């Protein structure tokens, strides 16, 4: 049986440190009918030279230059170059296991499916640790109502039908979405098609000190921008949600993260913001408490709690 062609889009920006390893993991797929589209997003390092060398070594690689416009813009450029009906995404520092595509592509035999994802091992370079997130919060079919509450998967795991990508206009390249532009696209796709997933960790999502997604405050604001945009688009597709409650839960999630990181005043502001989004007196009181209590008190309480639970 003839394999469908799959186009893999990899945006590249100053990725000389990681690119060769990422490309190797993609080319080592046991699913062979692929084209690898590398898009240089205006790199200032040796990424372009590395891309050209890689292209010479394997005819499945096509490299392009795109004037710096951000990762979403680079991905859209790659989608336009793609020859295949199926588009897979991978970032310049993430990795694929050899059976990823061979296990995902058969799920597209169901014509209702527009996107297939899988699990990803989280690898934290700075701590030399890795973890395998559970599949408890993964959903298939009509996933909009679950996906709008939390992004269920990372970009390096996704494969989508090109027709649906074009139908929803691809990635939104608004810089205010940087870090969650993929979630924004998944939400748009979830309004027009069904999703499926392979319950295996078939990719490795690598976290470095310079990963954008490690900056909680920027990600927090980007997620709010994402939800505000999706709320407007959802009306066109008769998709409804308790937007205020969803945004409130998002604020609370980040407030807890700020507490963990020791940003107690920011946590207080965020609890108050959660209350302002949807009236909740308990959250308001919690916010005031974090703002008025000296940081040293919270730090002592936090350290005592950690010592208690580690003993």
N, C-alpha and C positions, 0 to 999 in steps of 0.2 A: 504493500500500500504506500502510495506517494505521500511523503511528509509535506505539510503546509509550510511555506516559507514564514519565518519569524524574523522581524526586524528588531534589533536591540539598540536602544538609544542611550548613549552615555555622554552626558555633558561633562566637559573637562575645563577646570579652571585652576591653574597652578597645581596640577596633580602629579608632577613628575615623580614624587615619592611613592605613589601608590598605583599608578595607572597600569604598569606592566603586569602586576600581580592580578589586578582586577580583570584585565583583558584575557589573561591566561585561564582564569577560572571560567570565563564565558566560552572561550573557544574549546574548552575541554568538555563541553556538554556531550552527552551521548546522543542528543538530538542534533543532527548535523546540518539540517537545511536552514541555516541562519545567515543573516547579514548583520554585521556589527557597525553601527553608525556612531563614530566619535565626533563630537562637536566641540571644538575649541572656542571657549567663550572669552576670547581676548586675554589669554594667559601671558604673564610676563616672565615665566620661567622656561624650562626646556620642554614643556609639554608638547608643543607643536612638532618639535624634532622627533620626540619619542613616538608620537602618533604616526608620523611619516615612515619611520623605521618599521613600526608594527605593520603598517599597511603593505609594505614591500614583502613582508614575510608570509602573509596570508591573504588570499584573494577575497575572502569573506569580509575583510575590513574595508570600510570606506571612511575617510577622514575629511572633515570640513572645518572651515574657519567661519565664525560668526562674530561680528563686532559685539563687544561686551554689553550684555543686556540683562544678565542674571540667569539663574539656572532654569527658570520657567521658560524664558525666551529661547534658550538653547535647546530645551526639550521640544518646544514647538517647531523649531527649525529642523530638528532631527526627524520629527513625525512627517514633515513635508517631504523629506528626502526618502522616506521609507517606501520600499517596493511591496512589502508584505501586507496581508490583511490583518495580521496580528502584530501588535507592538508591545515589546517588553521594555522595562526600564531598569537601569542600574546606575548607581552613582560611582564616581571615579575611584572610591576607596572601599566599596562594598564587594562582597564575593558571592559566587554561586556554587552550589554543590552540583556534581555532574549530572544528576537525574532531574534537575529542576524542571526544565522545559518538557521533557518526555512525560512527566507526571501531570503537568498542568494543561498542555495543549489538548489532550483527549476530552477534557471537560467542556471544551467549546463545541463538541458534537451536539450539545443542547443549544438550539438556535436562540433561546431566550437569554443565554449567558453572554454578557458583554465584558465582564472582567473576572479573572481568576487570580487569586493570591495564594500565599502559603505562609508558613511560619518562618521566622528569621532568628538565628542565634544572635544575641546581643553581645558584642565583644568590646570590652572597655580597655583600650590600649594602655591608658595611664595607670591602671590598677592591675594590669595583666590578669584580668578576670573575664569570664564569660558566663552567660546564663541563657536558659531556654524558656522564654515566656510560655505560659500555658495557653490552651485554646479555649479557655472558659468564656472569653468575650468575643469569640469569632462567630460570624453569622453568614448564612448563605440565602439566596433568593432575593426578596425585596428587603434590602438592608438599610434603607434610608433612616428609619426611625431609631435604629441602633447606632448607625454611623455618625449621625448628627450629634450624638452625645459624646463620642470619643472615636478618634481615628483608630481603626482596628488593625492596621497593618502598615508596614513601611514600604517606601517606594520601590526598593530593590526586589520586592516579591511580586510585583504586579505585572500582569499581561492583559492587554485590552484589545478589543476589536477596533480597527482603525475607523470603521464607519461611525461608531458611537463617539469616538474621540472627536471626529470632525463635526458630528451633529451638535455636540455641546461646546464647540469652539476651542477645544484643547485647554492648555494651562492658561490661567490668568497671570499675566506677567507684572502685575502691580507689585512694586517692591515692598509694600506694606504687608504682603502675604508671604514674604520670604521665610522659609522654614515650614510653612504649612500649605504652600501652593499645591502640593500633591493631594492633601486632604480635601481642599477646595474642589479639585478635579474629580476625586472619587465621589464626592457628594453630588456633583452635577451628573455624573454617570449613573448614580443610584436612582436618579429621578426618571431615567429613560430605559434602564435595563436591569437584569438580575445579576447577582454575583455568585461565585462559587469559590471554594478553596480546597487545597490539599492539606490534610492535617499532618504535615511533616515540616520540620525545619530544613528548608532547602536553600537557604541563603544565610549570609553572615552580614549583619549590620554593624559596621565598625564605628566606634566612637573615639575621637581624638580630642585633644585639648582645644583644637580649633574648629570643631564641629559647631555649626550655628545652633543646632538643636540643644546644646548644653546651656545656652543662655536663657534661663527661665523667664526673665522679665520681657525680653523681646518676643519669645514664643507666646507668652500670655497675651500680649497686645495683638500679635499676628492672628491668634486663634479667635479673638473677638472680632477683628476685621473680617475674617473668614465667615463667621456666623452671620454677621450683619449683611454681607454680600449674598450669602445663600438664602437668608430669609426673604430677600427681594426676589430672587430667582424662583424660589419654591412656589410662590404665588402663581406663577405661570403654569406650573405643573400640578396644581391643586394638592401640593404636599403641605401638611400642617404639622406644627409642633408647638410645645409650650416654650417659646423662645426665651422668655424671661427666666424661666426655671432652669433651662439648659445653660444659659449664661451665668446664672447664679452658681450653679454647681461647678462650672468652670472656674469662677473666681475662688470658690472655697477650696478646690483642688490645688490651685496655685498658692493660696494663702498657707495651706499646710506645707507645701514645698518650701515656701519662704521661711516658715518656722524651722523646718529641718535644717535649712542652710544658715540659720542665725540672723535672718533679716526680719526682726520682730516688728519694727515700725512699719515696714512695707506690708507685712502680714496683717497688721492692724488696719492699714488703709484698704487692703484688699477685702477684708471681712466687711468693712463699712460699705465698700463698693458693691459687694454681694447683696447687702441689705437694700441699697439704693436701687439695685436692678429689679428686685422683687422683695417687697416688704417682709422682713424677718427680724424681729426685735432681738432675738437671741444672737444672731450674727452681728448686729450693731453693738450690743453690749460686749461681745467678745472682741470686736475691733477696738473699742474704746479701752478695754482692759490692756490690750497689747500695746496701745499707744501711750498710756499713762504710767504703766509699770516700768521701772528702770530695766534696761536690757540685761544688766548683771543678774537680776532676779530670775529672768527667764532662762538665762544661760545656766545658772546653778540648778534650776529645776530640771532642765533638759539633760544636763550631765548626770544628775542623780538618777533620772529615769533610765538612762542608757546603762549606767553601772548596775542598776537593779535588775534589768532584763538580760544583761550579759552574764550575770553571776549564777 
